[in-house]
Amino acid sequence: MSDHEALHARVQAQFGSNAQNYVHSTVHAGGEDLELLFKVAQPTAEMRVLDVATGGGHTALRFAHAVKEVVATDLTQAMLTAAQNHILPQATNVRFELADAHQLPFEDATFDLVTCRIAAHHFHDVFRFVCESARVLKLGGKLIVQDQVVPDDPLGAEYLNAFEVLRDPSHVRILSQEEWRNNFLDAGFEVLEEHRLARQDQFVSWCERMACPPSVVERLTVMMAQVPLTAKDWMNPRAIGTADASITHQYLLICGERVR
């Protein structure tokens, strides 16, 4: 089994068994970040939108009533089914397809907008995903990605990624803002907007969403207490070891227009 295939297996195992948790997750269901993504996109009634790694389908549903069609994709059938069950009672112009973000099963220049929200840290090759997004977009179309972001400092970035992998073995890597910008530019996009966002997550519910066993929760708690200074302000752990424990996740929302 290749590394790519092994990662797919981990993603399908992890999210297949926790699909409903993401449908009901308040972190994913809405909030200022989703509204900002919608505003930056400036959707119109004739748009065809591709939502990559749709998860619980919240981004796809937000756009459904404003555009002509949304195609929601995910690597995991259980997640796609959960999103479909969530969306179809509320919108009829959303189509669902099982798809790998690294090899999208669509013709060139098919979509006006590609979105990907809180998912790219699971991709084994982010640049390939960005290139695939450019391929399926029409010239002048937009790619909008929102995902976690790490500091430029290598030690802080490595520690934060290790923390995420411990909680979710299907996690691959969070990029820095500069890495995201370079990926967009190298794939033929002009970067139009970049926004930094922060969200405080309750530690207990964050662990429960991935069904973390007690041993993992304990190790994560130790990592919160021992976070290096280069990542401490980024993570901002509070009330460590209590029921009120929380951490902060830093996000980047980046929008690019396909110019070549």
C-alpha positions in Angstrom: 0.0 0.0 0.0 1.4 3.4 -1.0 1.6 6.3 1.4 -1.3 8.0 -0.4 -3.4 4.8 -0.1 -2.6 4.5 3.6 -3.6 8.1 4.2 -6.9 7.5 2.4 -7.5 4.5 4.6 -6.9 6.5 7.7 -9.2 9.3 6.6 -12.0 6.9 5.7 -11.6 5.1 9.0 -11.5 8.2 11.1 -14.3 10.2 9.4 -16.4 7.2 8.5 -17.0 6.4 12.1 -17.5 10.1 13.2 -19.5 11.5 10.2 -22.5 12.5 12.3 -20.3 14.4 14.8 -19.3 16.7 12.0 -22.8 17.3 10.8 -23.7 18.4 14.3 -20.5 20.2 15.1 -21.1 23.9 15.9 -17.5 24.6 14.7 -18.4 23.5 11.2 -22.1 24.3 11.1 -21.7 28.1 10.8 -20.3 31.2 12.4 -18.4 34.3 11.3 -15.9 32.3 9.2 -18.5 30.7 7.0 -20.2 34.0 6.5 -16.9 35.6 5.6 -16.2 32.9 3.1 -19.7 33.5 1.6 -19.1 37.2 1.4 -15.7 36.9 -0.2 -17.1 34.6 -2.8 -19.7 37.1 -4.0 -22.0 34.3 -5.3 -24.4 34.9 -8.2 -27.4 33.0 -9.5 -25.6 31.5 -12.5 -22.6 30.1 -10.6 -21.6 26.4 -10.5 -19.8 25.7 -7.2 -17.6 22.8 -6.2 -17.2 22.2 -2.5 -14.2 19.9 -1.9 -14.1 17.7 1.2 -17.6 18.9 2.1 -17.6 17.1 5.5 -21.0 17.7 7.0 -22.1 19.8 4.0 -22.4 23.1 5.8 -20.5 25.2 3.2 -22.4 23.5 0.3 -25.7 24.3 1.9 -24.8 27.9 2.6 -24.2 28.4 -1.1 -27.1 26.3 -2.4 -29.7 29.0 -2.2 -27.6 31.6 -3.9 -26.2 29.8 -6.9 -27.3 27.6 -9.8 -25.7 24.3 -8.6 -23.3 23.0 -6.0 -21.4 19.8 -6.3 -20.3 18.5 -2.9 -17.5 16.0 -2.8 -15.8 14.0 -0.1 -13.4 11.1 0.1 -15.5 9.2 2.6 -18.8 7.7 1.6 -20.2 7.8 5.2 -19.4 11.5 5.4 -20.9 12.2 2.0 -24.1 10.3 3.0 -24.4 12.2 6.2 -24.0 15.5 4.3 -26.6 14.4 1.8 -29.1 13.5 4.5 -28.4 16.9 6.1 -28.7 19.0 2.9 -31.4 17.4 0.7 -34.4 18.3 2.9 -33.3 21.9 2.6 -31.9 22.2 -1.0 -32.5 20.4 -4.2 -29.7 21.8 -6.4 -26.8 20.0 -4.6 -25.2 17.0 -6.2 -23.0 14.6 -4.3 -19.9 12.8 -5.6 -17.3 10.6 -4.0 -14.0 12.2 -5.0 -10.3 12.6 -4.1 -9.2 16.2 -3.8 -5.9 15.4 -5.5 -7.6 14.0 -8.6 -11.0 15.7 -9.1 -13.3 13.7 -11.5 -14.4 16.8 -13.5 -13.6 18.3 -16.9 -11.4 21.3 -17.3 -13.0 24.8 -16.8 -16.2 23.4 -15.3 -16.8 25.6 -12.2 -17.0 29.3 -11.3 -16.0 28.7 -7.7 -14.2 26.1 -5.7 -14.4 26.1 -1.9 -12.6 24.0 0.7 -13.3 24.7 4.4 -11.4 23.2 7.4 -10.2 20.2 5.4 -6.9 20.8 3.6 -4.8 19.7 6.6 -5.9 16.2 5.7 -4.5 16.4 2.1 -1.2 14.6 1.5 -0.3 17.1 -1.4 -1.9 20.5 -0.9 -0.2 21.9 -4.0 -1.7 19.2 -6.2 -5.2 20.0 -4.8 -4.6 23.7 -5.6 -3.6 22.8 -9.1 -6.6 20.5 -9.6 -8.8 23.4 -8.4 -7.2 25.6 -11.0 -7.8 23.0 -13.7 -11.5 22.6 -13.0 -12.1 26.4 -12.7 -13.0 28.6 -15.5 -10.5 31.4 -16.3 -11.4 34.2 -13.8 -13.0 31.6 -11.4 -12.1 31.7 -7.7 -10.7 29.3 -5.2 -11.4 30.0 -1.6 -9.7 27.9 1.1 -10.2 28.2 4.8 -8.0 26.1 7.0 -5.9 26.1 10.1 -2.6 27.9 9.9 0.6 27.6 11.8 3.3 30.2 12.6 6.4 30.6 10.4 8.6 29.4 13.2 9.5 25.7 12.4 9.5 24.5 16.1 6.1 26.0 16.8 4.7 24.7 13.6 6.0 21.2 14.2 4.6 21.1 17.8 1.2 22.2 16.7 1.0 19.7 13.9 2.2 16.9 16.3 -0.6 17.9 18.7 -3.2 17.6 15.9 -1.9 14.3 14.7 -2.1 12.8 18.2 -5.8 13.7 18.3 -6.5 12.7 14.7 -4.1 10.2 12.9 -5.5 11.3 9.5 -4.2 14.8 10.0 -1.3 15.4 7.7 0.0 19.0 8.0 -1.1 22.5 8.6 0.6 25.1 6.4 1.8 28.6 7.2 0.3 31.6 5.5 3.3 32.1 3.3 3.1 28.5 2.1 -0.6 28.9 1.2 0.2 32.1 -0.7 3.0 30.5 -2.6 0.9 27.4 -3.5 -1.8 29.8 -5.0 0.7 31.8 -7.0 2.6 28.8 -8.3 -0.7 27.2 -9.5 -1.7 30.2 -11.5 -3.8 32.2 -9.1 -3.7 35.9 -8.2 -4.3 36.2 -4.5 -7.2 38.6 -4.0 -7.8 38.4 -0.2 -6.3 36.9 2.9 -8.0 37.0 6.3 -6.8 35.7 9.6 -9.3 34.2 12.0 -9.2 32.7 15.5 -11.7 30.3 17.1 -11.7 29.1 20.7 -12.5 25.4 21.0 -13.6 23.6 24.1 -11.0 20.9 24.6 -13.4 18.2 25.8 -15.8 18.5 22.8 -12.8 18.8 20.4 -11.6 15.4 21.6 -15.0 13.9 21.6 -15.5 14.8 18.0 -12.7 12.4 17.1 -13.7 9.8 19.8 -10.3 10.1 21.5 -9.6 7.4 24.1 -8.7 8.6 27.6 -5.0 7.8 27.1 -4.9 10.2 24.1 -6.8 12.9 26.0 -4.2 12.6 28.8 -1.3 12.9 26.4 -2.9 15.9 24.7 -3.4 17.6 28.1 0.4 17.1 28.8 1.2 18.7 25.4 -1.0 21.7 26.2 0.9 22.2 29.5 4.3 21.8 27.8 3.6 23.9 24.6 6.8 25.8 23.7 6.8 29.6 23.7 6.9 29.7 19.9 3.4 28.1 19.8 1.9 29.1 23.2 0.4 32.3 22.0 -0.9 30.5 18.9 -2.6 27.7 20.9 -3.5 29.8 23.9 -4.4 26.9 26.2 -6.6 27.7 29.1 -7.8 25.9 32.3 -5.6 23.0 31.4 -6.7 19.7 33.0 -10.2 20.9 33.9 -13.6 20.4 32.3 -13.4 24.0 31.1 -10.1 23.5 29.3 -9.9 25.2 25.9 -7.5 25.9 23.0 -7.5 28.4 20.2 -7.2 27.4 16.6 -5.8 29.9 14.1 -7.3 30.0 10.6 -6.4 31.5 7.3 -9.1 32.3 4.7 -7.4 32.9 1.3 -9.1 33.7 -2.0 -7.5 33.5 -5.4 -8.6 34.2 -9.0 -7.4 31.9 -11.8 -5.5 34.1 -14.1 -3.7 31.4 -16.2 
